[in-house]
Amino acid sequence: MTPHPVVREVTARITARSAATRRAYLDRIRRAASAGPTRMSLACSNFAHGFAACNPADKLALRGSAHPDIAIVSSYNDLLSAHQPFHDYPDLLRTAVAGAGGVAQFAGGVPAMCDGITQGRAGMELSLFSRDVIAMSTAVALAHDMFDGALLLGVCDKIVPGLVIGALAFGHLPVILVPAGPMPSGLPNTDKSRVRQLHAEGRAGQTELLAAEAASYHSPGTCTFYGTANSNQLLMEVMGLHLPGASFVAPGTPLRQALTAAAGQRIVELTTLRGGATPIGAIVSERAIVNAVVALLATGGSTNHTMHLVAIAAAAGIDLRWDDFADLSAVVPTLTRIYPNGAADINAFHAAGGTSYLIGELLDAGLLHDDVDTVAGPGLGEHYRDVPMLGDGELAWRTGPSESSDRTVLRSATDPFAPDGGLRMLTGSLGHAVIKVSSVRPEHRVVRAPARVFDDQEAFLAAFRAGELHRDLVAVMRFQGPRANGMPELHKLTPALGVLQDRGFAVALVTDGRMSGASGKVPTAMHLTPEAAAGGPLARIADGDIIDLDADNGRLDVLADPAEFAARPTAAASAESHGAGRELFAVFRSAVGPADRGATVFGAA
């Protein structure tokens, strides 16, 4: 299928805009590439350190130049349900790599924190910065010049983007992302949300709330709503960095184990020692980045990826901008309804046809580039329309479904839930922002109301409990950007805002902070840039100012006299920056870039 004209035009302008930086990146990874293992050029002492802890057979294999050495980099910990299944992966991968004629070494671990645990806590202010720490940690693991390829084990919010950014610094190596899969469906997400709102109203107690939360988050595996973690998995598959169909197979199943072993076997085949020619730096191309944006829009995925994809692209020398998201969103239809954009969870999406059906539909509509490299081989459609299955204990890929088995969850491109994408960009006198509209009813997408200004979540919640917010309003939550306090997620506000909306008030949230993949039914202009701490217009908003949030027309304005507004004093941030390790990240807050450039300390393309 010929690419859609807008997909073609956006790809062309990204390519033109990125020409110099992409060329420099590709030149750099070509220089880093080697016909033989780089470890063979290490001094004997260096080399001996590199295999000292190996078993005798692996020591002998690594002394020669015929056996690929594969790095395993993992985010395993048993605090996070999504990462706990990785506990057994290294041994499984070592066996699979050895069976394919290679050696696997656990090269390093990366931190993995949970936004669900730190939500509303001081530790959340480390969350976004952890992505760049993970990238650095990945680089440390791969910096030993021992490896011919890498297997990256990660699932959740900042972990996968950090792993990819770190791996792109070693873009000459082949890399496969190895997922763990979602937990089984528990308490339906809509029921969980209902109990949260009842608690916010004082109609449900702490015991009832905890019981609902524990019934929802109840076992190893990824949380089942379509937040950043599951958006990560879908995007990695669409970008060709997962094996086909690997994203949403449940942990602890024979198929999950077979796919993990297959990743170990496949990475050996992709090394230069085995004639492979698909390093990660080639796979993450301009076309692959556009494919990721399209898939994000078609599924109403996490707003965090308006930053993460920009940062990933920059790490590969590609200049992706919010305007690219906006133009693609106008022509990419919404094909899924997964909570919070619907009632179903990620397991229902997988059962309805999952990534195979979604990719096929987007390819047939000309909305994805087919001519890309992937870890499975050239051509997205050649491999990713297929689904993995076990037959007589053997893993094989078969042609995926031609129809969705549940049109309430997953639809065709000719009969979408909406004709445009689930994310939109806003611009106006307050700056540039992102809004997720896929879970906002059309009648709630335009709000014009007086502002009520807050500098922290607790002040908002106190005002809500005092009955001060029972009216039409735009809650302005400022000094929540990356420079101010690391850009925490603000989900503590969601139940209260939902209560106000359900009581018939016109409500919206405007913030330079994040809401991410769990963004719900209340219209939220987030990631506002320039942020308040950088002197952005948000720092001059006063209680009572009329804010116009118009998601239909992509506008975000304060309805004030421009000269009077510009002459106002700029409020100062008063956020605490010590405790819970926040003082260690002062250098990040001072160096971080704006949200629309990826909110990264590494700079943009």
C-alpha positions as CSV (number, residue, x, y, z in Angstrom):
1,M,0.0,0.0,0.0
2,T,1.3,3.5,-0.9
3,P,1.8,5.5,2.2
4,H,-0.8,8.1,3.1
5,P,0.1,11.6,1.7
6,V,0.4,13.0,5.2
7,V,2.5,10.1,6.5
8,R,4.7,10.6,3.5
9,E,4.9,14.4,3.9
10,V,5.7,14.2,7.7
11,T,8.3,11.5,7.2
12,A,9.9,13.6,4.4
13,R,10.1,16.7,6.5
14,I,11.5,14.8,9.6
15,T,14.1,13.3,7.3
16,A,15.1,16.7,5.8
17,R,15.1,18.4,9.2
18,S,17.3,15.6,10.6
19,A,19.7,15.2,7.6
20,A,22.8,16.5,9.3
21,T,22.3,14.9,12.8
22,R,21.1,11.6,11.4
23,R,24.1,11.5,9.0
24,A,26.5,12.2,11.9
25,Y,24.9,9.5,14.0
26,L,25.1,6.9,11.2
27,D,28.7,7.8,10.5
28,R,29.5,7.4,14.2
29,I,28.0,3.9,14.5
30,R,29.6,2.8,11.3
31,R,33.0,3.8,12.7
32,A,32.1,1.8,15.9
33,A,31.2,-1.3,13.9
34,S,33.8,-4.0,13.6
35,A,34.0,-7.1,11.4
36,G,35.1,-9.1,14.4
37,P,34.5,-8.9,18.1
38,T,35.8,-5.7,19.7
39,R,36.9,-7.7,22.7
40,M,39.7,-9.3,20.6
41,S,41.4,-5.9,20.6
42,L,41.4,-5.7,24.4
43,A,44.7,-6.0,26.2
44,C,45.1,-9.4,27.8
45,S,44.5,-8.1,31.3
46,N,41.3,-6.3,30.2
47,F,40.2,-9.4,28.4
48,A,40.8,-11.7,31.3
49,H,38.8,-9.5,33.5
50,G,35.9,-9.8,31.0
51,F,35.5,-13.6,31.3
52,A,37.1,-14.4,34.7
53,A,33.7,-15.3,36.2
54,C,32.5,-17.5,33.2
55,N,32.4,-21.2,33.3
56,P,35.2,-23.1,31.5
57,A,33.3,-23.7,28.3
58,D,32.3,-20.0,28.0
59,K,35.9,-18.9,28.8
60,L,37.1,-21.1,25.9
61,A,34.5,-19.8,23.6
62,L,35.2,-16.1,24.3
63,R,38.9,-16.5,23.8
64,G,38.2,-17.1,20.2
65,S,36.5,-14.9,17.6
66,A,33.7,-17.2,16.4
67,H,31.3,-17.1,19.3
68,P,29.1,-14.0,19.8
69,D,29.0,-12.5,23.2
70,I,25.5,-11.2,24.1
71,A,24.9,-8.7,26.9
72,I,21.9,-9.1,29.1
73,V,20.7,-5.8,30.7
74,S,17.8,-6.1,33.0
75,S,15.5,-4.0,35.1
76,Y,14.5,-6.9,37.3
77,N,13.4,-6.2,40.8
78,D,10.7,-8.0,42.8
79,L,9.1,-4.8,44.0
80,L,7.5,-4.1,40.6
81,S,5.0,-6.6,39.4
82,A,5.8,-5.9,35.8
83,H,9.5,-6.7,36.3
84,Q,9.3,-9.5,38.8
85,P,9.0,-12.1,35.9
86,F,12.5,-11.2,34.7
87,H,13.9,-13.1,37.7
88,D,14.3,-16.3,35.7
89,Y,15.1,-14.8,32.3
90,P,18.9,-14.6,32.5
91,D,19.3,-18.4,32.9
92,L,16.8,-19.1,30.2
93,L,18.5,-16.6,27.8
94,R,22.0,-18.0,28.6
95,T,20.8,-21.5,27.6
96,A,19.1,-20.2,24.4
97,V,22.1,-18.2,23.4
98,A,24.5,-21.1,24.1
99,G,22.2,-23.3,22.0
100,A,22.6,-20.9,19.1
101,G,26.4,-20.9,19.4
102,G,27.0,-17.8,21.6
103,V,27.7,-16.8,25.1
104,A,25.4,-14.6,27.2
105,Q,26.7,-12.5,30.1
106,F,24.5,-10.5,32.5
107,A,26.2,-7.1,31.8
108,G,24.3,-4.9,34.2
109,G,21.1,-3.9,35.9
110,V,19.2,-0.7,35.6
111,P,16.9,1.0,38.1
112,A,13.2,0.6,37.8
113,M,10.8,2.6,39.8
114,C,7.0,2.4,39.8
115,D,5.0,5.5,39.2
116,G,2.0,3.6,40.8
117,I,3.9,3.2,44.1
118,T,5.4,6.8,44.1
119,Q,2.2,8.5,42.9
120,G,1.7,11.7,44.9
121,R,4.9,11.0,46.9
122,A,8.2,12.9,46.9
123,G,9.8,10.0,45.1
124,M,7.7,10.7,42.0
125,E,9.9,13.7,41.4
126,L,12.7,11.3,40.5
127,S,10.6,9.3,38.0
128,L,11.0,11.2,34.8
129,F,14.8,11.7,35.4
130,S,15.1,8.0,36.0
131,R,14.7,7.5,32.3
132,D,18.0,9.3,31.6
133,V,19.7,7.5,34.6
134,I,18.6,4.2,33.0
135,A,20.1,5.3,29.7
136,M,23.3,6.0,31.4
137,S,23.2,2.7,33.3
138,T,22.6,0.9,30.0
139,A,25.7,2.6,28.6
140,V,27.8,1.6,31.5
141,A,26.8,-2.0,31.0
142,L,27.6,-2.0,27.3
143,A,30.8,0.1,27.6
144,H,33.1,-2.9,28.3
145,D,33.7,-3.6,24.6
146,M,33.0,-7.3,25.2
147,F,29.7,-7.6,23.3
148,D,28.4,-8.4,19.9
149,G,24.7,-7.8,20.7
150,A,22.3,-7.1,23.6
151,L,19.1,-8.3,25.1
152,L,17.3,-5.6,27.0
153,L,14.8,-6.6,29.7
154,G,12.3,-3.9,30.6
155,V,8.6,-3.1,30.6
156,C,7.4,0.0,32.4
157,D,7.2,3.8,32.0
158,K,10.7,5.2,31.9
159,I,12.5,1.9,31.7
160,V,12.0,1.0,28.1
161,P,12.7,4.5,26.7
162,G,15.8,4.6,28.9
163,L,17.0,1.2,27.7
164,V,16.5,2.2,24.1
165,I,18.3,5.6,24.5
166,G,21.2,3.9,26.1
167,A,21.4,1.2,23.5
168,L,21.3,3.8,20.7
169,A,24.6,5.1,22.0
170,F,25.9,1.6,20.9
171,G,23.9,1.8,17.7
172,H,26.2,-0.5,15.8
173,L,25.0,-3.5,17.9
174,P,22.0,-5.6,17.3
175,V,19.5,-5.3,20.1
176,I,16.2,-7.1,21.0
177,L,13.8,-5.8,23.7
178,V,12.5,-8.7,25.7
179,P,9.1,-8.1,27.4
180,A,7.4,-10.0,30.3
181,G,3.7,-9.6,29.5
182,P,0.6,-8.4,31.4
183,M,-0.9,-9.8,34.6
184,P,-4.2,-11.6,34.3
185,S,-7.3,-9.4,34.3
186,G,-8.5,-8.6,37.8
187,L,-11.0,-6.1,39.1
188,P,-12.2,-4.2,36.0
189,N,-10.6,-0.8,35.7
190,T,-13.9,0.9,35.5
191,D,-14.9,-0.6,38.9
192,K,-11.6,0.5,40.3
193,S,-12.1,4.0,39.1
194,R,-15.6,4.1,40.6
195,V,-14.3,3.1,44.0
196,R,-11.6,5.8,43.8
197,Q,-14.3,8.5,43.1
198,L,-16.4,7.2,45.9
199,H,-13.4,7.5,48.2
200,A,-12.8,11.0,47.0
201,E,-16.4,11.9,47.9
202,G,-16.0,10.3,51.4
203,R,-18.5,7.5,50.4
204,A,-16.0,4.7,50.5
205,G,-13.5,4.0,53.3
206,Q,-9.8,3.1,53.2
207,T,-10.5,-0.6,53.6
208,E,-12.8,-0.7,50.6
209,L,-10.4,1.4,48.5
210,L,-7.4,-0.9,49.3
211,A,-9.5,-4.0,48.6
212,A,-10.4,-2.6,45.1
213,E,-6.8,-1.6,44.4
214,A,-5.4,-5.0,45.5
215,A,-8.0,-6.8,43.3
216,S,-6.9,-4.7,40.4
217,Y,-3.1,-5.0,40.9
218,H,-2.9,-8.6,42.1
219,S,-0.1,-10.6,40.5
220,P,3.2,-10.6,38.6
221,G,3.0,-8.9,35.2
222,T,2.2,-5.5,33.8
223,C,-0.8,-3.5,35.0
224,T,-3.6,-4.2,32.6
225,F,-4.8,-0.7,31.8
226,Y,-3.4,1.0,28.7
227,G,-0.8,3.3,30.4
228,T,2.8,4.0,29.5
229,A,4.0,0.4,30.3
230,N,1.6,-1.2,27.8
231,S,2.1,1.7,25.3
232,N,5.9,0.9,25.5
233,Q,5.3,-2.7,24.6
234,L,3.1,-1.9,21.6
235,L,5.5,0.8,20.3
236,M,8.5,-1.5,20.6
237,E,6.7,-4.1,18.5
238,V,5.6,-1.6,15.9
239,M,9.2,-0.3,15.7
240,G,10.5,-3.8,15.1
241,L,12.4,-4.1,18.4
242,H,10.3,-7.0,19.8
243,L,9.8,-10.4,18.2
244,P,6.4,-10.4,16.4
245,G,3.5,-10.9,18.8
246,A,5.7,-10.8,21.9
247,S,4.2,-7.8,23.6
248,F,1.1,-9.1,25.5
249,V,1.7,-12.8,26.1
250,A,1.1,-13.5,29.8
251,P,4.1,-14.2,32.0
252,G,4.7,-17.7,33.3
253,T,3.1,-19.4,30.2
254,P,4.8,-21.9,27.9
255,L,4.4,-19.4,25.0
256,R,6.0,-16.6,27.0
257,Q,9.0,-18.9,27.8
258,A,9.3,-19.9,24.1
259,L,9.3,-16.3,23.0
260,T,12.0,-15.4,25.5
261,A,14.2,-18.3,24.3
262,A,13.6,-17.3,20.7
263,A,14.9,-13.8,21.5
264,G,18.1,-15.3,22.7
265,Q,18.5,-17.4,19.6
266,R,17.6,-14.6,17.3
267,I,20.0,-12.1,18.7
268,V,22.9,-14.5,17.9
269,E,21.7,-14.6,14.3
270,L,21.7,-10.8,14.1
271,T,25.3,-10.4,15.1
272,T,27.9,-9.6,12.4
273,L,29.6,-12.9,13.3
274,R,26.5,-14.6,11.9
275,G,26.0,-12.3,9.0
276,G,23.4,-10.1,10.6
277,A,23.0,-6.5,9.3
278,T,20.3,-5.0,11.5
279,P,21.9,-3.0,14.3
280,I,19.5,-1.0,16.5
281,G,20.8,2.3,15.0
282,A,19.5,1.2,11.6
283,I,16.2,-0.1,12.9
284,V,15.4,3.1,14.7
285,S,15.0,5.2,11.5
286,E,12.9,8.1,10.5
287,R,10.3,5.7,9.1
288,A,10.3,3.6,12.3
289,I,9.8,6.7,14.4
290,V,6.8,7.8,12.3
291,N,5.4,4.2,12.7
292,A,5.7,4.6,16.4
293,V,3.8,7.9,16.5
294,V,1.1,6.5,14.2
295,A,0.6,3.5,16.5
296,L,0.5,5.7,19.6
297,L,-2.2,7.9,18.0
298,A,-4.2,5.0,16.7
299,T,-4.5,3.4,20.1
300,G,-4.8,6.6,22.3
301,G,-1.6,5.6,24.0
302,S,0.3,7.3,26.8
303,T,1.0,11.0,26.6
304,N,4.4,10.4,28.1
305,H,5.4,9.2,24.7
306,T,5.1,12.7,23.3
307,M,8.4,13.2,25.3
308,H,9.8,9.7,25.2
309,L,9.6,9.3,21.4
310,V,11.2,12.7,20.9
311,A,14.1,11.7,23.2
312,I,14.5,8.3,21.6
313,A,14.5,9.9,18.1
314,A,17.1,12.4,19.2
315,A,19.3,9.6,20.5
316,A,19.3,8.3,16.9
317,G,20.0,11.7,15.4
318,I,16.3,12.3,14.4
319,D,14.5,15.5,15.0
320,L,10.9,14.7,16.0
321,R,8.6,17.5,17.0
322,W,5.1,18.0,18.4
323,D,3.9,19.4,15.1
324,D,4.6,16.0,13.6
325,F,2.3,14.4,16.2
326,A,-0.4,16.9,15.5
327,D,-0.4,16.5,11.7
328,L,-0.4,12.7,11.9
329,S,-3.2,12.8,14.5
330,A,-5.4,14.5,12.0
331,V,-5.4,11.6,9.7
332,V,-4.8,8.5,11.9
333,P,-8.0,7.0,13.1
334,T,-8.6,5.6,16.6
335,L,-8.8,1.8,16.3
336,T,-8.9,0.8,20.0
337,R,-10.9,1.3,23.1
338,I,-8.7,0.2,26.0
339,Y,-9.0,1.6,29.5
340,P,-8.9,4.5,30.2
341,N,-10.2,5.1,26.7
342,G,-12.8,2.3,27.1
343,A,-13.8,-0.4,29.5
344,A,-11.6,-3.2,28.2
345,D,-8.1,-4.0,29.4
346,I,-4.9,-5.0,27.4
347,N,-5.7,-8.7,27.7
348,A,-9.0,-8.0,25.9
349,F,-7.1,-6.1,23.2
350,H,-4.7,-9.0,22.8
351,A,-7.6,-11.5,22.6
352,A,-9.4,-9.4,20.0
353,G,-6.5,-9.6,17.5
354,G,-3.9,-7.5,19.3
355,T,-0.8,-6.1,17.6
356,S,-1.0,-8.4,14.6
357,Y,-4.5,-7.1,13.5
358,L,-3.7,-3.5,14.4
359,I,-0.5,-3.5,12.4
360,G,-2.2,-5.1,9.5
361,E,-5.0,-2.6,9.5
362,L,-2.6,0.4,9.7
363,L,-0.4,-1.1,6.9
364,D,-3.4,-1.6,4.6
365,A,-4.6,1.9,5.2
366,G,-1.1,3.3,4.2
367,L,-0.5,4.7,7.7
368,L,2.6,2.6,8.5
369,H,5.8,2.3,6.6
370,D,6.3,-1.3,5.5
371,D,9.9,-0.7,4.2
372,V,11.7,-0.9,7.5
373,D,14.2,-3.1,9.2
374,T,13.1,-5.2,12.2
375,V,14.7,-7.7,14.5
376,A,12.6,-10.4,12.6
377,G,13.9,-9.3,9.2
378,P,13.2,-6.7,6.5
379,G,9.6,-5.5,6.1
380,L,7.1,-4.8,8.8
381,G,4.2,-6.6,7.1
382,E,6.3,-9.6,6.2
383,H,6.7,-10.5,9.9
384,Y,4.4,-8.5,12.2
385,R,1.1,-9.5,10.7
386,D,1.9,-13.0,12.1
387,V,1.1,-14.3,15.6
388,P,3.3,-16.7,17.6
389,M,1.9,-20.1,18.7
390,L,3.1,-23.4,20.1
391,G,2.5,-26.6,18.2
392,D,3.9,-29.9,19.6
393,G,6.1,-27.7,21.9
394,E,7.7,-25.8,18.9
395,L,7.3,-22.1,18.4
396,A,6.1,-20.9,15.0
397,W,4.5,-17.8,13.6
398,R,1.2,-18.1,11.7
399,T,-0.9,-15.6,9.7
400,G,-2.8,-13.4,12.1
401,P,-6.5,-12.8,12.2
402,S,-8.2,-11.0,9.3
403,E,-11.0,-9.7,11.6
404,S,-11.3,-8.4,15.1
405,S,-13.0,-10.8,17.4
406,D,-14.4,-7.9,19.5
407,R,-15.3,-4.7,17.8
408,T,-16.0,-3.0,21.1
409,V,-12.2,-3.2,21.7
410,L,-10.5,-3.3,18.3
411,R,-11.7,-2.1,15.0
412,S,-10.7,-1.9,11.4
413,A,-9.3,1.3,9.8
414,T,-12.4,1.5,7.6
415,D,-14.7,1.5,10.6
416,P,-12.8,3.2,13.4
417,F,-14.0,4.5,16.8
418,A,-12.9,8.0,15.6
419,P,-11.6,9.4,12.4
420,D,-8.6,11.0,14.1
421,G,-6.0,10.1,16.7
422,G,-6.3,9.9,20.5
423,L,-3.7,12.7,21.2
424,R,-3.8,16.3,20.1
425,M,-1.5,19.3,20.5
426,L,-2.7,22.6,21.9
427,T,-1.2,26.0,21.2
428,G,-2.0,29.6,22.2
429,S,-1.1,32.4,24.5
430,L,-0.3,29.9,27.3
431,G,2.3,28.0,25.2
432,H,2.2,24.5,23.8
433,A,0.6,21.5,25.5
434,V,-0.6,17.9,24.9
435,I,-4.1,16.6,25.5
436,K,-5.4,13.1,25.4
437,V,-8.9,13.2,23.9
438,S,-9.6,9.5,23.3
439,S,-11.2,9.1,26.8
440,V,-12.8,12.6,26.9
441,R,-16.4,12.8,25.7
442,P,-16.9,15.3,22.9
443,E,-19.1,17.5,25.0
444,H,-16.3,18.0,27.5
445,R,-13.5,18.9,25.0
446,V,-14.1,22.6,25.2
447,V,-14.0,24.3,28.5
448,R,-14.0,28.1,29.1
449,A,-14.0,28.9,32.9
450,P,-12.2,30.8,35.6
451,A,-8.8,29.6,36.8
452,R,-8.1,28.4,40.3
453,V,-4.3,28.3,40.7
454,F,-2.4,25.8,42.7
455,D,1.3,25.1,43.2
456,D,0.9,21.5,44.6
457,Q,-1.6,18.7,44.6
458,E,-2.3,18.8,48.4
459,A,-3.5,22.4,48.1
460,F,-5.9,21.4,45.4
461,L,-7.2,18.4,47.4
462,A,-7.7,20.6,50.5
463,A,-9.7,23.1,48.5
464,F,-11.8,20.2,47.1
465,R,-12.5,18.8,50.6
466,A,-13.4,22.3,51.8
467,G,-16.1,22.6,49.0
468,E,-14.4,25.5,47.3
469,L,-14.2,23.9,43.9
470,H,-17.9,23.0,43.3
471,R,-18.3,25.2,40.2
472,D,-17.1,25.6,36.7
473,L,-13.3,26.0,36.8
474,V,-10.0,25.3,35.2
475,A,-7.6,24.0,37.8
476,V,-4.1,25.4,37.1
477,M,-1.4,23.2,38.6
478,R,1.9,25.0,38.0
479,F,5.6,24.5,38.9
480,Q,5.2,20.8,38.1
481,G,7.5,20.8,35.0
482,P,10.9,19.1,34.7
483,R,12.9,22.2,35.8
484,A,10.7,22.8,38.8
485,N,10.5,19.4,40.4
486,G,11.1,16.7,37.8
487,M,7.6,16.7,36.3
488,P,5.7,14.3,38.5
489,E,2.5,12.7,37.4
490,L,-0.6,14.2,39.0
491,H,-3.1,11.4,39.3
492,K,-4.1,12.3,42.8
493,L,-6.2,15.0,41.2
494,T,-8.1,12.6,38.9
495,P,-10.8,11.3,41.3
496,A,-11.7,14.7,42.6
497,L,-11.8,16.2,39.1
498,G,-14.0,13.3,38.0
499,V,-16.4,14.0,40.9
500,L,-16.7,17.6,39.8
501,Q,-17.4,16.7,36.2
502,D,-20.0,14.1,37.2
503,R,-21.8,16.7,39.2
504,G,-22.3,18.7,36.0
505,F,-19.6,21.3,36.3
506,A,-17.4,22.2,33.3
507,V,-13.9,21.4,34.6
508,A,-10.4,21.0,33.1
509,L,-6.8,20.8,34.2
510,V,-3.9,22.9,32.8
511,T,-0.4,21.9,34.0
512,D,3.2,21.8,33.1
513,G,3.3,18.4,34.8
514,R,2.3,15.0,33.6
515,M,-0.8,12.7,33.7
516,S,0.5,10.0,31.3
517,G,-1.3,6.9,30.1
518,A,-3.9,6.9,32.8
519,S,-5.3,10.3,31.7
520,G,-9.0,10.0,32.0
521,K,-12.3,11.7,31.2
522,V,-11.4,15.2,32.4
523,P,-9.8,17.3,29.7
524,T,-6.2,18.0,30.7
525,A,-3.7,20.2,28.9
526,M,-0.4,18.8,30.2
527,H,3.3,19.1,29.5
528,L,2.7,22.8,29.0
529,T,5.9,24.5,27.8
530,P,7.5,26.9,28.5
531,E,7.0,25.7,32.0
532,A,6.3,28.0,34.9
533,A,9.8,27.6,36.4
534,A,11.2,28.8,33.1
535,G,9.2,31.9,33.2
536,G,6.4,30.6,31.0
537,P,3.0,32.3,30.9
538,L,1.6,29.8,33.4
539,A,3.6,31.6,36.1
540,R,1.5,34.8,35.5
541,I,-2.0,33.2,35.8
542,A,-4.1,34.5,38.6
543,D,-7.3,33.1,40.2
544,G,-10.3,34.2,38.2
545,D,-8.5,34.5,34.9
546,I,-10.7,33.0,32.1
547,I,-8.9,30.1,30.5
548,D,-10.1,28.8,27.1
549,L,-9.2,25.1,26.5
550,D,-10.5,24.1,23.1
551,A,-9.3,20.6,22.2
552,D,-11.5,20.6,19.0
553,N,-9.5,23.5,17.5
554,G,-6.2,22.9,19.3
555,R,-6.2,26.1,21.3
556,L,-5.1,27.0,24.9
557,D,-5.5,30.6,25.8
558,V,-5.9,33.0,28.7
559,L,-8.5,35.6,27.9
560,A,-6.7,38.6,29.3
561,D,-5.4,41.8,27.9
562,P,-2.1,40.9,26.3
563,A,-0.3,44.0,27.6
564,E,-1.6,43.7,31.1
565,F,-0.9,40.0,31.2
566,A,2.7,40.4,30.0
567,A,3.3,43.1,32.6
568,R,2.3,40.9,35.5
569,P,5.0,39.7,37.9
570,T,6.1,36.1,37.5
571,A,5.4,33.8,40.4
572,A,8.3,32.0,42.0
573,A,8.5,28.3,42.6
574,S,8.5,27.2,46.2
575,A,8.8,23.4,45.8
576,E,10.9,21.4,48.3
577,S,13.9,19.9,46.7
578,H,15.3,17.8,49.5
579,G,14.2,14.4,50.8
580,A,13.6,11.1,49.0
581,G,16.8,11.6,47.1
582,R,15.6,14.8,45.3
583,E,18.7,16.7,46.3
584,L,20.8,14.2,44.3
585,F,19.0,15.3,41.1
586,A,19.6,19.0,41.3
587,V,22.0,18.8,38.3
588,F,19.2,17.2,36.3
589,R,16.7,19.9,37.1
590,S,19.2,22.6,36.0
591,A,20.2,20.8,32.8
592,V,16.9,19.3,31.6
593,G,15.4,20.5,28.3
594,P,11.7,21.4,27.8
595,A,8.9,18.8,27.4
596,D,8.5,19.3,23.7
597,R,12.2,18.5,23.2
598,G,11.9,15.3,25.2
599,A,12.6,16.6,28.7
600,T,16.0,15.1,28.5
601,V,19.4,16.1,30.0
602,F,21.1,14.8,26.9
603,G,20.0,17.6,24.5
604,A,17.9,17.2,21.3
605,A,18.8,16.4,17.8
